[in-house]
Amino acid sequence: MALQLWETLKDTIVAYTGLSPATFFTLLALFYALYYVVSGLFGSSSDHHHLRMEDNMPPLRPPVQLGEITTEELRAYDGSDIQKPLLMAIKGQIYDVSQSRMFYGPGGPYALFAGKDASRALAKMSFEDKDLTGDISGLGPFELEALQDWEYKFMSKYVKVGTVKSTVPVTEAESTGEPSESTSRDVDAVKSTEDGSSETTAVKSDETPSNVDADKE
C-alpha cells in the first residue's frame, strides 16, 4: 500500500513540476532551509531589540500618591524621564498610566496627552495643542458623554495618585471676608460728620437761651 502511494506521488511530481522526485525534494529542502535561516535572522534581531528596550526600561514601581500639584508640576511626568512615573489627568484627577507606556509614553499614539490634563482633547477626540487643557466649558452633550466614558475607563484601569490644583482667582475681599480699607475710612468719615453735627446742634441749643435773656434785659 505504501509502495503504491509512493509511486503515485512520484508520478504526480513529474506530471506537475517536470522534475524528478529527487530533484523536487532537494529543492524543497533548500527552500525550507533558506526560510529557516532568514526567519532566524529577523527573529533574533527583533528579540534583541525587544530585550534592549526592556533593559532600558525600569521595572514598574508602585504608584506614589502626589496629592495636589499644579499643571506645571504635572508636565514633569510626561515620560521623558524614565525614572518618574507616567501621569495623565482627566477632569482634574491624576492617574498613573505607567503600565500603558507604549500608548502614552514617548513615541506612543497618545504621547501628547501625557503630563497634562487632556480632558478637552479626549472629549473632542482632538490632537490639537489648543485642546490639551482641562477646560471643558462649552462642550456639547455628546462630547461630555465621550469624556465620561474615558473617565470610567481610567478609574477602572489606573490608580489615582493626585489632583490638579485649581487656578481660579480669588479676590482679597472674598478670601478674608474683612471690609476694605477704603470702606473703613468712609465709615469713620461719616461718624466724624455725624459727631460734628451733633456737637454744633448742642452748642446752638446752649446759646439760644442766653440770647433770649439778653434781649429781655
ChimeraX commands (.cxc) that place a marker at each C-alpha (Angstrom):
marker #1 position 0.00,0.00,0.00 radius 0.5
marker #1 position 2.80,2.42,0.97 radius 0.5
marker #1 position 4.74,1.49,-2.17 radius 0.5
marker #1 position 1.71,2.22,-4.31 radius 0.5
marker #1 position 1.30,5.65,-2.69 radius 0.5
marker #1 position 4.98,6.44,-3.28 radius 0.5
marker #1 position 4.70,5.52,-6.97 radius 0.5
marker #1 position 1.59,7.69,-7.29 radius 0.5
marker #1 position 3.38,10.63,-5.60 radius 0.5
marker #1 position 6.38,10.32,-7.94 radius 0.5
marker #1 position 4.14,10.30,-10.98 radius 0.5
marker #1 position 2.30,13.39,-9.67 radius 0.5
marker #1 position 5.57,15.28,-9.06 radius 0.5
marker #1 position 6.82,14.53,-12.55 radius 0.5
marker #1 position 3.47,15.42,-14.14 radius 0.5
marker #1 position 3.00,18.78,-12.35 radius 0.5
marker #1 position 6.61,20.01,-11.94 radius 0.5
marker #1 position 8.53,18.28,-14.70 radius 0.5
marker #1 position 11.21,17.44,-12.14 radius 0.5
marker #1 position 12.38,14.11,-10.92 radius 0.5
marker #1 position 11.31,13.22,-7.36 radius 0.5
marker #1 position 14.91,13.51,-6.14 radius 0.5
marker #1 position 15.33,16.99,-7.62 radius 0.5
marker #1 position 11.95,18.12,-6.29 radius 0.5
marker #1 position 12.67,17.06,-2.70 radius 0.5
marker #1 position 16.16,18.55,-2.88 radius 0.5
marker #1 position 14.74,21.94,-3.90 radius 0.5
marker #1 position 12.05,21.66,-1.25 radius 0.5
marker #1 position 14.68,21.03,1.41 radius 0.5
marker #1 position 16.72,24.02,0.20 radius 0.5
marker #1 position 13.71,26.36,0.33 radius 0.5
marker #1 position 12.90,25.18,3.85 radius 0.5
marker #1 position 16.48,25.70,5.00 radius 0.5
marker #1 position 16.57,29.18,3.48 radius 0.5
marker #1 position 13.28,30.11,5.14 radius 0.5
marker #1 position 14.56,28.84,8.49 radius 0.5
marker #1 position 17.79,30.89,8.23 radius 0.5
marker #1 position 16.01,34.11,7.21 radius 0.5
marker #1 position 13.38,33.72,9.91 radius 0.5
marker #1 position 16.10,33.11,12.47 radius 0.5
marker #1 position 17.97,36.24,11.48 radius 0.5
marker #1 position 14.92,38.53,11.60 radius 0.5
marker #1 position 13.56,36.88,14.71 radius 0.5
marker #1 position 16.89,37.20,16.50 radius 0.5
marker #1 position 17.18,40.87,15.59 radius 0.5
marker #1 position 13.65,41.54,16.79 radius 0.5
marker #1 position 14.25,39.66,20.02 radius 0.5
marker #1 position 17.48,41.53,20.69 radius 0.5
marker #1 position 15.78,44.86,20.02 radius 0.5
marker #1 position 12.97,43.92,22.38 radius 0.5
marker #1 position 15.46,42.88,25.05 radius 0.5
marker #1 position 17.36,46.15,24.70 radius 0.5
marker #1 position 14.16,48.10,25.19 radius 0.5
marker #1 position 13.30,46.07,28.28 radius 0.5
marker #1 position 16.79,46.61,29.68 radius 0.5
marker #1 position 16.43,50.39,29.27 radius 0.5
marker #1 position 13.01,50.48,30.89 radius 0.5
marker #1 position 12.95,50.38,34.69 radius 0.5
marker #1 position 10.54,47.94,36.32 radius 0.5
marker #1 position 7.11,49.30,37.17 radius 0.5
marker #1 position 7.00,50.79,40.63 radius 0.5
marker #1 position 4.00,51.01,42.93 radius 0.5
marker #1 position 2.02,54.21,42.30 radius 0.5
marker #1 position 3.04,57.09,44.59 radius 0.5
marker #1 position 0.43,59.49,45.90 radius 0.5
marker #1 position 1.37,63.06,44.96 radius 0.5
marker #1 position -1.56,64.94,46.47 radius 0.5
marker #1 position -2.42,68.27,44.87 radius 0.5
marker #1 position 0.03,69.59,42.26 radius 0.5
marker #1 position -0.04,72.35,39.65 radius 0.5
marker #1 position -0.29,71.89,35.88 radius 0.5
marker #1 position 3.35,72.97,35.61 radius 0.5
marker #1 position 4.44,70.27,38.06 radius 0.5
marker #1 position 2.36,67.68,36.18 radius 0.5
marker #1 position 4.37,68.30,32.98 radius 0.5
marker #1 position 7.42,66.72,34.61 radius 0.5
marker #1 position 5.64,63.33,34.43 radius 0.5
marker #1 position 5.24,63.18,30.63 radius 0.5
marker #1 position 7.51,60.14,30.24 radius 0.5
marker #1 position 10.65,61.99,29.19 radius 0.5
marker #1 position 12.28,60.92,32.47 radius 0.5
marker #1 position 12.02,57.13,32.75 radius 0.5
marker #1 position 12.81,57.34,36.45 radius 0.5
marker #1 position 9.50,59.13,37.06 radius 0.5
marker #1 position 6.00,57.66,36.73 radius 0.5
marker #1 position 3.96,58.42,33.63 radius 0.5
marker #1 position 0.95,60.51,34.62 radius 0.5
marker #1 position -2.11,61.94,32.92 radius 0.5
marker #1 position -5.16,63.80,34.24 radius 0.5
marker #1 position -8.85,63.77,33.39 radius 0.5
marker #1 position -11.24,66.32,34.90 radius 0.5
marker #1 position -8.58,67.34,37.41 radius 0.5
marker #1 position -7.93,63.76,38.61 radius 0.5
marker #1 position -4.38,62.47,38.03 radius 0.5
marker #1 position -3.79,58.82,37.12 radius 0.5
marker #1 position -0.62,56.74,36.89 radius 0.5
marker #1 position -0.59,55.29,33.34 radius 0.5
marker #1 position 2.93,53.85,33.52 radius 0.5
marker #1 position 1.65,50.37,32.65 radius 0.5
marker #1 position 0.48,51.72,29.26 radius 0.5
marker #1 position 3.74,53.45,28.35 radius 0.5
marker #1 position 3.52,52.05,24.81 radius 0.5
marker #1 position 0.43,54.23,24.29 radius 0.5
marker #1 position 1.11,57.31,26.44 radius 0.5
marker #1 position 4.90,57.28,26.60 radius 0.5
marker #1 position 7.29,58.96,24.14 radius 0.5
marker #1 position 6.62,57.70,20.61 radius 0.5
marker #1 position 3.19,56.36,21.54 radius 0.5
marker #1 position -0.02,57.33,19.70 radius 0.5
marker #1 position -1.29,59.29,22.73 radius 0.5
marker #1 position 2.05,60.63,23.95 radius 0.5
marker #1 position 0.91,64.26,23.67 radius 0.5
marker #1 position -1.69,63.65,26.42 radius 0.5
marker #1 position 0.94,62.60,28.98 radius 0.5
marker #1 position 1.84,65.09,31.69 radius 0.5
marker #1 position -1.32,67.10,31.04 radius 0.5
marker #1 position -4.99,67.31,31.89 radius 0.5
marker #1 position -6.28,66.36,28.45 radius 0.5
marker #1 position -9.98,66.44,29.27 radius 0.5
marker #1 position -10.99,68.71,26.41 radius 0.5
marker #1 position -8.88,66.83,23.84 radius 0.5
marker #1 position -10.32,63.47,24.90 radius 0.5
marker #1 position -13.88,64.79,24.81 radius 0.5
marker #1 position -13.40,66.17,21.29 radius 0.5
marker #1 position -11.02,63.39,20.15 radius 0.5
marker #1 position -8.66,66.18,19.17 radius 0.5
marker #1 position -4.87,66.18,18.87 radius 0.5
marker #1 position -4.54,69.96,18.62 radius 0.5
marker #1 position -2.42,71.81,21.16 radius 0.5
marker #1 position -5.22,74.27,21.95 radius 0.5
marker #1 position -7.39,71.39,23.22 radius 0.5
marker #1 position -4.74,69.96,25.56 radius 0.5
marker #1 position -6.37,71.52,28.61 radius 0.5
marker #1 position -8.63,70.66,31.50 radius 0.5
marker #1 position -11.12,73.37,30.49 radius 0.5
marker #1 position -14.33,71.63,29.42 radius 0.5
marker #1 position -16.56,74.69,29.25 radius 0.5
marker #1 position -18.75,74.94,26.15 radius 0.5
marker #1 position -18.65,71.23,25.31 radius 0.5
marker #1 position -21.74,69.59,23.88 radius 0.5
marker #1 position -23.65,66.65,25.43 radius 0.5
marker #1 position -22.04,64.07,23.13 radius 0.5
marker #1 position -18.55,65.36,23.92 radius 0.5
marker #1 position -19.25,65.29,27.65 radius 0.5
marker #1 position -20.54,61.74,27.32 radius 0.5
marker #1 position -17.37,60.71,25.50 radius 0.5
marker #1 position -15.29,62.31,28.25 radius 0.5
marker #1 position -17.29,60.43,30.89 radius 0.5
marker #1 position -16.52,57.15,29.11 radius 0.5
marker #1 position -12.80,57.98,29.19 radius 0.5
marker #1 position -13.01,58.79,32.88 radius 0.5
marker #1 position -14.74,55.49,33.68 radius 0.5
marker #1 position -12.03,53.66,31.73 radius 0.5
marker #1 position -9.24,55.38,33.65 radius 0.5
marker #1 position -10.95,54.87,37.00 radius 0.5
marker #1 position -11.26,51.13,36.36 radius 0.5
marker #1 position -7.78,50.57,34.91 radius 0.5
marker #1 position -5.38,53.01,36.57 radius 0.5
marker #1 position -4.61,54.21,40.09 radius 0.5
marker #1 position -5.49,57.78,41.01 radius 0.5
marker #1 position -2.42,59.47,42.51 radius 0.5
marker #1 position -3.45,63.10,42.95 radius 0.5
marker #1 position -5.40,66.10,41.74 radius 0.5
marker #1 position -4.58,69.17,39.67 radius 0.5
marker #1 position -4.55,72.36,41.72 radius 0.5
marker #1 position -7.31,74.78,40.71 radius 0.5
marker #1 position -6.15,78.12,39.35 radius 0.5
marker #1 position -9.43,80.04,39.77 radius 0.5
marker #1 position -8.52,83.56,41.08 radius 0.5
marker #1 position -9.98,84.65,44.40 radius 0.5
marker #1 position -10.20,88.34,45.34 radius 0.5
marker #1 position -8.75,89.57,48.64 radius 0.5
marker #1 position -12.12,90.63,49.97 radius 0.5
marker #1 position -13.59,87.19,49.23 radius 0.5
marker #1 position -10.66,85.35,50.79 radius 0.5
marker #1 position -10.53,87.35,54.05 radius 0.5
marker #1 position -14.15,88.36,54.48 radius 0.5
marker #1 position -12.99,91.69,56.03 radius 0.5
marker #1 position -14.03,95.17,54.88 radius 0.5
marker #1 position -11.57,97.02,52.69 radius 0.5
marker #1 position -9.50,99.95,53.97 radius 0.5
marker #1 position -11.47,102.50,51.96 radius 0.5
marker #1 position -14.71,101.24,53.47 radius 0.5
marker #1 position -13.30,101.71,56.97 radius 0.5
marker #1 position -12.23,105.27,56.17 radius 0.5
marker #1 position -15.63,106.07,54.75 radius 0.5
marker #1 position -17.33,104.83,57.89 radius 0.5
marker #1 position -15.00,106.88,60.09 radius 0.5
marker #1 position -15.68,109.97,57.97 radius 0.5
marker #1 position -19.40,109.51,58.29 radius 0.5
marker #1 position -19.09,109.08,62.05 radius 0.5
marker #1 position -16.96,112.22,62.29 radius 0.5
marker #1 position -19.52,114.20,60.32 radius 0.5
marker #1 position -22.32,112.90,62.47 radius 0.5
marker #1 position -20.42,113.74,65.67 radius 0.5
marker #1 position -19.64,117.24,64.41 radius 0.5
marker #1 position -23.27,117.89,63.54 radius 0.5
marker #1 position -24.47,116.75,66.93 radius 0.5
marker #1 position -21.92,118.96,68.69 radius 0.5
marker #1 position -22.95,122.00,66.68 radius 0.5
marker #1 position -26.55,121.39,67.47 radius 0.5
marker #1 position -25.73,121.10,71.14 radius 0.5
marker #1 position -23.83,124.41,71.10 radius 0.5
marker #1 position -26.68,126.23,69.41 radius 0.5
marker #1 position -29.08,124.84,71.93 radius 0.5
marker #1 position -26.94,126.18,74.76 radius 0.5
marker #1 position -26.53,129.63,73.19 radius 0.5
marker #1 position -30.17,130.23,72.37 radius 0.5
marker #1 position -31.42,130.75,75.97 radius 0.5
marker #1 position -28.63,133.16,76.72 radius 0.5
marker #1 position -29.53,135.38,73.74 radius 0.5
marker #1 position -33.16,135.43,74.75 radius 0.5
marker #1 position -32.26,136.50,78.28 radius 0.5
marker #1 position -30.05,139.30,76.90 radius 0.5
marker #1 position -32.92,140.69,74.84 radius 0.5
marker #1 position -35.18,140.64,77.84 radius 0.5
marker #1 position -32.67,142.58,79.84 radius 0.5
marker link #1:1,2 radius 0.2
marker link #1:2,3 radius 0.2
marker link #1:3,4 radius 0.2
marker link #1:4,5 radius 0.2
marker link #1:5,6 radius 0.2
marker link #1:6,7 radius 0.2
marker link #1:7,8 radius 0.2
marker link #1:8,9 radius 0.2
marker link #1:9,10 radius 0.2
marker link #1:10,11 radius 0.2
marker link #1:11,12 radius 0.2
marker link #1:12,13 radius 0.2
marker link #1:13,14 radius 0.2
marker link #1:14,15 radius 0.2
marker link #1:15,16 radius 0.2
marker link #1:16,17 radius 0.2
marker link #1:17,18 radius 0.2
marker link #1:18,19 radius 0.2
marker link #1:19,20 radius 0.2
marker link #1:20,21 radius 0.2
marker link #1:21,22 radius 0.2
marker link #1:22,23 radius 0.2
marker link #1:23,24 radius 0.2
marker link #1:24,25 radius 0.2
marker link #1:25,26 radius 0.2
marker link #1:26,27 radius 0.2
marker link #1:27,28 radius 0.2
marker link #1:28,29 radius 0.2
marker link #1:29,30 radius 0.2
marker link #1:30,31 radius 0.2
marker link #1:31,32 radius 0.2
marker link #1:32,33 radius 0.2
marker link #1:33,34 radius 0.2
marker link #1:34,35 radius 0.2
marker link #1:35,36 radius 0.2
marker link #1:36,37 radius 0.2
marker link #1:37,38 radius 0.2
marker link #1:38,39 radius 0.2
marker link #1:39,40 radius 0.2
marker link #1:40,41 radius 0.2
marker link #1:41,42 radius 0.2
marker link #1:42,43 radius 0.2
marker link #1:43,44 radius 0.2
marker link #1:44,45 radius 0.2
marker link #1:45,46 radius 0.2
marker link #1:46,47 radius 0.2
marker link #1:47,48 radius 0.2
marker link #1:48,49 radius 0.2
marker link #1:49,50 radius 0.2
marker link #1:50,51 radius 0.2
marker link #1:51,52 radius 0.2
marker link #1:52,53 radius 0.2
marker link #1:53,54 radius 0.2
marker link #1:54,55 radius 0.2
marker link #1:55,56 radius 0.2
marker link #1:56,57 radius 0.2
marker link #1:57,58 radius 0.2
marker link #1:58,59 radius 0.2
marker link #1:59,60 radius 0.2
marker link #1:60,61 radius 0.2
marker link #1:61,62 radius 0.2
marker link #1:62,63 radius 0.2
marker link #1:63,64 radius 0.2
marker link #1:64,65 radius 0.2
marker link #1:65,66 radius 0.2
marker link #1:66,67 radius 0.2
marker link #1:67,68 radius 0.2
marker link #1:68,69 radius 0.2
marker link #1:69,70 radius 0.2
marker link #1:70,71 radius 0.2
marker link #1:71,72 radius 0.2
marker link #1:72,73 radius 0.2
marker link #1:73,74 radius 0.2
marker link #1:74,75 radius 0.2
marker link #1:75,76 radius 0.2
marker link #1:76,77 radius 0.2
marker link #1:77,78 radius 0.2
marker link #1:78,79 radius 0.2
marker link #1:79,80 radius 0.2
marker link #1:80,81 radius 0.2
marker link #1:81,82 radius 0.2
marker link #1:82,83 radius 0.2
marker link #1:83,84 radius 0.2
marker link #1:84,85 radius 0.2
marker link #1:85,86 radius 0.2
marker link #1:86,87 radius 0.2
marker link #1:87,88 radius 0.2
marker link #1:88,89 radius 0.2
marker link #1:89,90 radius 0.2
marker link #1:90,91 radius 0.2
marker link #1:91,92 radius 0.2
marker link #1:92,93 radius 0.2
marker link #1:93,94 radius 0.2
marker link #1:94,95 radius 0.2
marker link #1:95,96 radius 0.2
marker link #1:96,97 radius 0.2
marker link #1:97,98 radius 0.2
marker link #1:98,99 radius 0.2
marker link #1:99,100 radius 0.2
marker link #1:100,101 radius 0.2
marker link #1:101,102 radius 0.2
marker link #1:102,103 radius 0.2
marker link #1:103,104 radius 0.2
marker link #1:104,105 radius 0.2
marker link #1:105,106 radius 0.2
marker link #1:106,107 radius 0.2
marker link #1:107,108 radius 0.2
marker link #1:108,109 radius 0.2
marker link #1:109,110 radius 0.2
marker link #1:110,111 radius 0.2
marker link #1:111,112 radius 0.2
marker link #1:112,113 radius 0.2
marker link #1:113,114 radius 0.2
marker link #1:114,115 radius 0.2
marker link #1:115,116 radius 0.2
marker link #1:116,117 radius 0.2
marker link #1:117,118 radius 0.2
marker link #1:118,119 radius 0.2
marker link #1:119,120 radius 0.2
marker link #1:120,121 radius 0.2
marker link #1:121,122 radius 0.2
marker link #1:122,123 radius 0.2
marker link #1:123,124 radius 0.2
marker link #1:124,125 radius 0.2
marker link #1:125,126 radius 0.2
marker link #1:126,127 radius 0.2
marker link #1:127,128 radius 0.2
marker link #1:128,129 radius 0.2
marker link #1:129,130 radius 0.2
marker link #1:130,131 radius 0.2
marker link #1:131,132 radius 0.2
marker link #1:132,133 radius 0.2
marker link #1:133,134 radius 0.2
marker link #1:134,135 radius 0.2
marker link #1:135,136 radius 0.2
marker link #1:136,137 radius 0.2
marker link #1:137,138 radius 0.2
marker link #1:138,139 radius 0.2
marker link #1:139,140 radius 0.2
marker link #1:140,141 radius 0.2
marker link #1:141,142 radius 0.2
marker link #1:142,143 radius 0.2
marker link #1:143,144 radius 0.2
marker link #1:144,145 radius 0.2
marker link #1:145,146 radius 0.2
marker link #1:146,147 radius 0.2
marker link #1:147,148 radius 0.2
marker link #1:148,149 radius 0.2
marker link #1:149,150 radius 0.2
marker link #1:150,151 radius 0.2
marker link #1:151,152 radius 0.2
marker link #1:152,153 radius 0.2
marker link #1:153,154 radius 0.2
marker link #1:154,155 radius 0.2
marker link #1:155,156 radius 0.2
marker link #1:156,157 radius 0.2
marker link #1:157,158 radius 0.2
marker link #1:158,159 radius 0.2
marker link #1:159,160 radius 0.2
marker link #1:160,161 radius 0.2
marker link #1:161,162 radius 0.2
marker link #1:162,163 radius 0.2
marker link #1:163,164 radius 0.2
marker link #1:164,165 radius 0.2
marker link #1:165,166 radius 0.2
marker link #1:166,167 radius 0.2
marker link #1:167,168 radius 0.2
marker link #1:168,169 radius 0.2
marker link #1:169,170 radius 0.2
marker link #1:170,171 radius 0.2
marker link #1:171,172 radius 0.2
marker link #1:172,173 radius 0.2
marker link #1:173,174 radius 0.2
marker link #1:174,175 radius 0.2
marker link #1:175,176 radius 0.2
marker link #1:176,177 radius 0.2
marker link #1:177,178 radius 0.2
marker link #1:178,179 radius 0.2
marker link #1:179,180 radius 0.2
marker link #1:180,181 radius 0.2
marker link #1:181,182 radius 0.2
marker link #1:182,183 radius 0.2
marker link #1:183,184 radius 0.2
marker link #1:184,185 radius 0.2
marker link #1:185,186 radius 0.2
marker link #1:186,187 radius 0.2
marker link #1:187,188 radius 0.2
marker link #1:188,189 radius 0.2
marker link #1:189,190 radius 0.2
marker link #1:190,191 radius 0.2
marker link #1:191,192 radius 0.2
marker link #1:192,193 radius 0.2
marker link #1:193,194 radius 0.2
marker link #1:194,195 radius 0.2
marker link #1:195,196 radius 0.2
marker link #1:196,197 radius 0.2
marker link #1:197,198 radius 0.2
marker link #1:198,199 radius 0.2
marker link #1:199,200 radius 0.2
marker link #1:200,201 radius 0.2
marker link #1:201,202 radius 0.2
marker link #1:202,203 radius 0.2
marker link #1:203,204 radius 0.2
marker link #1:204,205 radius 0.2
marker link #1:205,206 radius 0.2
marker link #1:206,207 radius 0.2
marker link #1:207,208 radius 0.2
marker link #1:208,209 radius 0.2
marker link #1:209,210 radius 0.2
marker link #1:210,211 radius 0.2
marker link #1:211,212 radius 0.2
marker link #1:212,213 radius 0.2
marker link #1:213,214 radius 0.2
marker link #1:214,215 radius 0.2
marker link #1:215,216 radius 0.2
marker link #1:216,217 radius 0.2
view
